[in-house]
């Protein structure tokens, strides 16, 4: 509404035609509308990317946990093998 008031004042002061001023207002409203639409699209993309980032973070934590468990199992197996090797080596004397 304020834009229309300002347009009316400009018309009165400059003597421009109403159709010319209305066309400029239409162009301004289109560009504002397009900017708002782009802003909404960017916000939607941002939310999607944040959600994707959360999912990737959870997957990374899960993989780290699984890897840590596998490493613990590997060390346990190696330790057990080493203990058995030492036990048999000491019990089978020359």
Secondary structure, 3 states (H helix, E strand, C coil): CHHHHHHHHHHHHHCCCHHHHHHHHHHHHHHHHHHHHHHHHHHHHHHHHHHHHHHHHHHHHHHHHHHHHHHHHHHHHHHHHHHHHHHHHHHCCC
